[in-house]
């Protein structure tokens, strides 16, 4: 092929990574929603603290922890998305700050599975605390989902380890 065509094709392929920018902006908007929900849950917990008993306080705290985990998951994916269309080398060249997230997609998927498993575990714990009003079939389904996430995460880690040993 003609070298000029190759150059144009390469530039177009590199420029296409900017298609990730709208997704990244959407994740940032979702992070703002999680932040607003966190402060709303915190305000409810603080305002109704005197009228709540032990299990209700624990449930309120677990809901806050759940939102923090979801926020961390979003930040992780935002950092990975930004790294795709704005590599850290270009930020350093422009004199910008060091990137907060170093994208290694093997560790990113493991961290994502760990975060999702933790979120599922928090949800299951909330249902165990409020077990009297929770349908038992719902609890069994959540246990099965949590186990599926944990097993999937362990299998992914094992596959990554085996792949690293082959290199």
URTAJO-V465830 format. One record per pair of residues at least 24 apart in sequence whose ideal C-beta (glycine too) atoms are under 6 Angstrom apart, sorted by the first residue. I is the first residue (numbers start at 0). J is the second residue. D is the distance in whole Angstrom. If there is no record, write none. Layout:
BEGIN
<<I;J;D> <I;J;D>>
END
This chain:
BEGIN
<<16;83;6> <16;84;5> <17;84;5> <19;80;5> <19;83;5> <19;84;5> <20;84;6> <23;77;6> <23;80;4> <23;81;6> <26;73;6> <26;76;6> <26;77;5> <29;73;6> <30;73;5> <33;66;6> <33;69;5> <33;70;5> <36;66;6> <37;66;4> <54;128;5> <57;128;6> <58;125;6> <58;128;6> <61;121;6> <61;125;5> <64;121;6> <65;121;5> <68;114;6> <68;117;5> <68;118;5> <72;114;4> <79;107;6> <105;159;5> <109;156;6> <112;152;4> <115;148;6> <116;148;4> <116;149;5> <119;144;6> <119;145;4> <119;148;6> <120;145;6>>
END
